[in-house]
Amino acid sequence: QVQLVESGGDLVQSGGSLRLSCSASGNRFSFRRNAMGWYRQAPGKQRELVAGISSSGATNYADSVKGRFTISRDNARNTVYLQMNSLKPEDTAVYYCNGVGTAYWGQGTQVTVSS
């Protein structure tokens, strides 16, 4: 059984920072060989890609978070991170991690940014 578990969400003020973590486990999922992605879904909106990282470490970001968010991975710990700086109220959403191209999703972690 494959599990992705996100953590690190919280309530922060505008301009603050958070670091999200997503830990993967399960014999059917080769973390180090998989690209990973962070997505978010705000109330009433579709889920959107925030950032992705390939198995080799190449990264890509949504325009709305470029320069503020950084995705990274630690293959030894089967964990992908999302460092979020200069947070804005519009970053408020449930954040999910995903093994790109797989059906494996975490349960999500709530990020709320107050103005």
TORPA-4810 file (N, C-alpha, C, O; in nm, 3 decimals):
<nodes>
NODE_1_0.084_-0.119_0.000_0.000_0.000_0.000_0.088_0.124_0.000_0.184_0.134_0.076_Q
NODE_2_0.054_0.219_-0.085_0.130_0.343_-0.098_0.063_0.452_-0.016_-0.058_0.471_-0.023_V
NODE_3_0.143_0.524_0.060_0.091_0.635_0.138_0.176_0.760_0.116_0.299_0.754_0.118_Q
NODE_4_0.109_0.871_0.095_0.174_1.001_0.093_0.112_1.082_0.207_-0.010_1.099_0.212_L
NODE_5_0.194_1.132_0.296_0.144_1.202_0.413_0.205_1.342_0.417_0.326_1.359_0.432_V
NODE_6_0.117_1.442_0.405_0.161_1.581_0.410_0.154_1.633_0.553_0.074_1.586_0.634_E
NODE_7_0.239_1.729_0.583_0.236_1.796_0.712_0.295_1.935_0.696_0.357_1.967_0.595_S
NODE_8_0.274_2.018_0.798_0.334_2.150_0.800_0.239_2.265_0.776_0.277_2.381_0.792_G
NODE_9_0.115_2.235_0.739_0.020_2.343_0.718_-0.015_2.413_0.849_-0.009_2.354_0.957_G
NODE_10_-0.052_2.539_0.836_-0.080_2.617_0.958_-0.149_2.747_0.918_-0.169_2.775_0.800_D
NODE_11_-0.185_2.825_1.019_-0.238_2.960_1.001_-0.122_3.057_1.022_-0.059_3.058_1.127_L
NODE_12_-0.095_3.139_0.920_0.013_3.236_0.930_-0.035_3.372_0.880_-0.134_3.382_0.808_V
NODE_13_0.036_3.475_0.918_0.004_3.609_0.870_0.066_3.631_0.732_0.164_3.567_0.694_Q
NODE_14_0.006_3.723_0.661_0.061_3.762_0.531_0.208_3.803_0.546_0.245_3.876_0.637_S
NODE_15_0.291_3.753_0.454_0.434_3.779_0.462_0.513_3.673_0.535_0.636_3.674_0.533_G
NODE_16_0.443_3.582_0.599_0.508_3.476_0.674_0.556_3.361_0.588_0.543_3.363_0.465_G
NODE_17_0.611_3.261_0.655_0.667_3.145_0.585_0.617_3.015_0.648_0.584_3.009_0.766_S
NODE_18_0.613_2.913_0.565_0.582_2.778_0.610_0.665_2.680_0.528_0.705_2.709_0.415_L
NODE_19_0.690_2.564_0.587_0.756_2.456_0.514_0.668_2.333_0.523_0.642_2.280_0.631_R
NODE_20_0.622_2.289_0.407_0.541_2.168_0.399_0.631_2.048_0.370_0.732_2.059_0.301_L
NODE_21_0.591_1.934_0.424_0.661_1.809_0.398_0.563_1.705_0.348_0.445_1.706_0.385_S
NODE_22_0.611_1.615_0.265_0.531_1.503_0.218_0.620_1.379_0.220_0.720_1.372_0.148_C
NODE_23_0.583_1.284_0.303_0.661_1.161_0.316_0.589_1.047_0.245_0.468_1.030_0.260_S
NODE_24_0.665_0.971_0.168_0.609_0.862_0.090_0.653_0.728_0.147_0.766_0.713_0.194_A
NODE_25_0.563_0.632_0.141_0.596_0.496_0.185_0.517_0.398_0.101_0.415_0.432_0.041_S
NODE_26_0.567_0.273_0.097_0.496_0.170_0.022_0.585_0.106_-0.082_0.660_0.173_-0.152_G
NODE_27_0.574_-0.024_-0.090_0.663_-0.099_-0.179_0.634_-0.076_-0.326_0.721_-0.096_-0.411_N
NODE_28_0.513_-0.034_-0.357_0.476_-0.017_-0.498_0.514_0.119_-0.553_0.485_0.149_-0.669_R
NODE_29_0.577_0.200_-0.474_0.610_0.335_-0.517_0.758_0.359_-0.499_0.810_0.358_-0.387_F
NODE_30_0.827_0.380_-0.611_0.970_0.409_-0.605_0.989_0.560_-0.602_0.990_0.626_-0.706_S
NODE_31_1.003_0.612_-0.482_1.009_0.757_-0.466_1.119_0.819_-0.548_1.097_0.918_-0.618_F
NODE_32_1.239_0.762_-0.541_1.353_0.826_-0.606_1.340_0.827_-0.759_1.406_0.907_-0.826_R
NODE_33_1.259_0.742_-0.812_1.241_0.736_-0.957_1.123_0.819_-1.007_1.100_0.832_-1.127_R
NODE_34_1.048_0.874_-0.914_0.926_0.947_-0.951_0.942_1.097_-0.939_0.999_1.149_-0.843_N
NODE_35_0.890_1.166_-1.040_0.870_1.309_-1.023_0.761_1.329_-0.918_0.670_1.248_-0.905_A
NODE_36_0.773_1.439_-0.845_0.675_1.469_-0.740_0.620_1.609_-0.762_0.687_1.697_-0.817_M
NODE_37_0.498_1.628_-0.719_0.437_1.759_-0.736_0.362_1.802_-0.611_0.309_1.721_-0.536_G
NODE_38_0.358_1.932_-0.593_0.271_1.993_-0.492_0.158_2.064_-0.566_0.181_2.139_-0.660_W
NODE_39_0.037_2.039_-0.520_-0.082_2.101_-0.577_-0.156_2.171_-0.463_-0.130_2.147_-0.345_Y
NODE_40_-0.249_2.257_-0.501_-0.334_2.319_-0.400_-0.474_2.337_-0.456_-0.496_2.348_-0.576_R
NODE_41_-0.568_2.340_-0.363_-0.707_2.361_-0.401_-0.771_2.455_-0.299_-0.781_2.424_-0.181_Q
NODE_42_-0.813_2.569_-0.349_-0.883_2.666_-0.267_-1.033_2.641_-0.277_-1.078_2.581_-0.375_A
NODE_43_-1.111_2.685_-0.180_-1.257_2.663_-0.184_-1.318_2.717_-0.313_-1.294_2.832_-0.351_P
NODE_44_-1.396_2.634_-0.379_-1.464_2.677_-0.500_-1.377_2.682_-0.624_-1.423_2.726_-0.730_G
NODE_45_-1.252_2.638_-0.612_-1.161_2.643_-0.725_-1.108_2.504_-0.758_-1.113_2.412_-0.676_K
NODE_46_-1.057_2.491_-0.879_-0.997_2.364_-0.920_-0.859_2.346_-0.857_-0.790_2.442_-0.823_Q
NODE_47_-0.823_2.220_-0.845_-0.688_2.190_-0.796_-0.587_2.235_-0.901_-0.606_2.212_-1.021_R
NODE_48_-0.480_2.299_-0.856_-0.380_2.350_-0.949_-0.241_2.307_-0.906_-0.213_2.289_-0.787_E
NODE_49_-0.153_2.292_-1.005_-0.015_2.259_-0.978_0.057_2.382_-0.925_0.049_2.490_-0.983_L
NODE_50_0.127_2.365_-0.814_0.205_2.472_-0.754_0.352_2.459_-0.794_0.414_2.555_-0.838_V
NODE_51_0.406_2.338_-0.778_0.547_2.316_-0.808_0.570_2.169_-0.834_0.499_2.083_-0.781_A
NODE_52_0.669_2.139_-0.917_0.704_2.002_-0.945_0.855_1.985_-0.942_0.930_2.079_-0.964_G
NODE_53_0.897_1.862_-0.916_1.040_1.832_-0.915_1.059_1.694_-0.977_0.992_1.598_-0.940_I
NODE_54_1.151_1.686_-1.071_1.176_1.559_-1.139_1.263_1.468_-1.052_1.311_1.509_-0.946_S
NODE_55_1.281_1.346_-1.099_1.366_1.252_-1.025_1.510_1.302_-1.019_1.584_1.267_-0.927_S
NODE_56_1.551_1.382_-1.115_1.688_1.434_-1.118_1.701_1.569_-1.050_1.811_1.623_-1.038_S
NODE_57_1.588_1.624_-1.003_1.593_1.749_-0.929_1.556_1.873_-1.006_1.559_1.983_-0.950_G
NODE_58_1.520_1.860_-1.132_1.474_1.976_-1.207_1.339_2.021_-1.153_1.254_1.939_-1.118_A
NODE_59_1.321_2.152_-1.146_1.200_2.206_-1.084_1.121_2.294_-1.179_1.176_2.349_-1.275_T
NODE_60_0.993_2.306_-1.151_0.909_2.400_-1.224_0.804_2.454_-1.127_0.767_2.389_-1.030_N
NODE_61_0.757_2.576_-1.156_0.668_2.645_-1.064_0.555_2.714_-1.140_0.570_2.755_-1.255_Y
NODE_62_0.442_2.726_-1.073_0.336_2.810_-1.124_0.384_2.955_-1.119_0.460_2.993_-1.029_A
NODE_63_0.340_3.035_-1.214_0.383_3.174_-1.219_0.351_3.248_-1.089_0.425_3.336_-1.047_D
NODE_64_0.240_3.211_-1.027_0.193_3.282_-0.908_0.284_3.262_-0.787_0.275_3.338_-0.690_S
NODE_65_0.371_3.161_-0.791_0.455_3.133_-0.674_0.605_3.146_-0.704_0.688_3.131_-0.614_V
NODE_66_0.639_3.172_-0.829_0.781_3.184_-0.865_0.849_3.291_-0.782_0.796_3.401_-0.764_K
NODE_67_0.966_3.257_-0.731_1.041_3.352_-0.650_1.002_3.350_-0.503_1.072_3.409_-0.420_G
NODE_68_0.892_3.283_-0.470_0.848_3.277_-0.330_0.851_3.135_-0.274_0.878_3.116_-0.155_R
NODE_69_0.824_3.037_-0.358_0.818_2.898_-0.314_0.937_2.822_-0.371_0.985_2.851_-0.480_F
NODE_70_0.983_2.722_-0.294_1.092_2.636_-0.340_1.057_2.491_-0.309_1.028_2.456_-0.195_T
NODE_71_1.061_2.408_-0.411_1.038_2.265_-0.393_1.173_2.195_-0.388_1.265_2.231_-0.461_I
NODE_72_1.182_2.094_-0.302_1.305_2.016_-0.293_1.269_1.874_-0.252_1.156_1.846_-0.213_S
NODE_73_1.366_1.786_-0.262_1.340_1.647_-0.225_1.461_1.587_-0.156_1.576_1.626_-0.181_R
NODE_74_1.433_1.491_-0.070_1.536_1.415_-0.001_1.506_1.268_-0.027_1.421_1.209_0.040_D
NODE_75_1.575_1.210_-0.123_1.545_1.072_-0.160_1.580_0.973_-0.049_1.519_0.866_-0.041_N
NODE_76_1.674_1.007_0.035_1.710_0.918_0.146_1.595_0.908_0.247_1.579_0.807_0.316_A
NODE_77_1.517_1.015_0.255_1.404_1.017_0.349_1.270_0.998_0.281_1.165_1.004_0.346_R
NODE_78_1.272_0.976_0.148_1.147_0.963_0.072_1.053_1.080_0.100_0.933_1.061_0.122_N
NODE_79_1.108_1.199_0.100_1.030_1.316_0.138_1.051_1.429_0.037_1.162_1.453_-0.010_T
NODE_80_0.942_1.497_0.007_0.948_1.617_-0.076_0.899_1.734_0.008_0.807_1.720_0.089_V
NODE_81_0.961_1.849_-0.012_0.933_1.967_0.068_0.882_2.081_-0.019_0.909_2.086_-0.140_Y
NODE_82_0.810_2.171_0.044_0.772_2.295_-0.023_0.796_2.408_0.076_0.720_2.424_0.172_L
NODE_83_0.899_2.485_0.053_0.927_2.603_0.134_0.850_2.720_0.075_0.866_2.754_-0.042_Q
NODE_84_0.767_2.780_0.158_0.680_2.888_0.111_0.714_3.015_0.188_0.699_3.021_0.310_M
NODE_85_0.761_3.115_0.117_0.796_3.244_0.177_0.705_3.353_0.122_0.638_3.335_0.021_N
NODE_86_0.704_3.465_0.190_0.624_3.581_0.147_0.481_3.540_0.115_0.426_3.575_0.011_S
NODE_87_0.423_3.467_0.206_0.288_3.414_0.181_0.185_3.525_0.171_0.195_3.629_0.237_L
NODE_88_0.086_3.501_0.086_-0.021_3.596_0.061_-0.154_3.531_0.093_-0.163_3.408_0.094_K
NODE_89_-0.257_3.610_0.120_-0.389_3.551_0.147_-0.437_3.460_0.034_-0.507_3.361_0.059_P
NODE_90_-0.401_3.492_-0.089_-0.444_3.409_-0.202_-0.372_3.274_-0.208_-0.406_3.191_-0.292_E
NODE_91_-0.275_3.251_-0.122_-0.211_3.120_-0.111_-0.291_3.026_-0.022_-0.258_2.908_-0.011_D
NODE_92_-0.394_3.076_0.040_-0.478_2.993_0.127_-0.543_2.881_0.047_-0.611_2.906_-0.053_T
NODE_93_-0.521_2.758_0.092_-0.573_2.641_0.021_-0.534_2.516_0.099_-0.456_2.521_0.194_A
NODE_94_-0.590_2.404_0.055_-0.540_2.274_0.100_-0.431_2.232_0.002_-0.453_2.232_-0.119_V
NODE_95_-0.316_2.198_0.054_-0.201_2.160_-0.028_-0.185_2.008_-0.026_-0.190_1.944_0.079_Y
NODE_96_-0.165_1.953_-0.146_-0.152_1.808_-0.163_-0.021_1.777_-0.235_0.029_1.855_-0.315_Y
NODE_97_0.033_1.660_-0.203_0.145_1.613_-0.285_0.100_1.493_-0.367_0.003_1.424_-0.333_C
NODE_98_0.172_1.470_-0.474_0.133_1.367_-0.570_0.257_1.310_-0.636_0.352_1.382_-0.666_N
NODE_99_0.254_1.179_-0.659_0.355_1.120_-0.744_0.311_1.144_-0.888_0.211_1.088_-0.932_G
NODE_100_0.385_1.225_-0.960_0.343_1.266_-1.092_0.319_1.144_-1.182_0.404_1.056_-1.193_V
NODE_101_0.204_1.142_-1.246_0.169_1.032_-1.333_0.112_0.911_-1.262_0.084_0.809_-1.324_G
NODE_102_0.096_0.923_-1.131_0.038_0.813_-1.053_-0.094_0.858_-0.992_-0.131_0.976_-0.998_T
NODE_103_-0.163_0.763_-0.935_-0.290_0.793_-0.868_-0.271_0.818_-0.719_-0.367_0.822_-0.643_A
NODE_104_-0.145_0.833_-0.678_-0.117_0.845_-0.536_-0.118_0.991_-0.492_-0.041_1.074_-0.540_Y
NODE_105_-0.209_1.019_-0.399_-0.224_1.152_-0.342_-0.224_1.143_-0.191_-0.266_1.042_-0.134_W
NODE_106_-0.177_1.248_-0.126_-0.188_1.258_0.017_-0.325_1.310_0.055_-0.409_1.338_-0.030_G
NODE_107_-0.346_1.322_0.186_-0.476_1.367_0.238_-0.488_1.518_0.240_-0.597_1.573_0.257_Q
NODE_108_-0.375_1.587_0.222_-0.376_1.733_0.219_-0.343_1.794_0.353_-0.364_1.734_0.459_G
NODE_109_-0.292_1.915_0.347_-0.263_1.992_0.468_-0.309_2.136_0.444_-0.280_2.194_0.339_T
NODE_110_-0.379_2.192_0.541_-0.441_2.323_0.525_-0.341_2.435_0.551_-0.275_2.438_0.655_Q
NODE_111_-0.333_2.525_0.457_-0.254_2.648_0.473_-0.351_2.765_0.469_-0.425_2.782_0.372_V
NODE_112_-0.350_2.846_0.572_-0.435_2.964_0.578_-0.348_3.086_0.605_-0.273_3.090_0.702_T
NODE_113_-0.360_3.185_0.518_-0.281_3.307_0.530_-0.376_3.422_0.558_-0.463_3.453_0.476_V
NODE_114_-0.359_3.484_0.672_-0.446_3.595_0.710_-0.385_3.728_0.665_-0.263_3.744_0.659_S
NODE_115_-0.471_3.821_0.633_-0.425_3.952_0.586_-0.402_4.047_0.701_-0.362_4.162_0.680_S
</nodes>
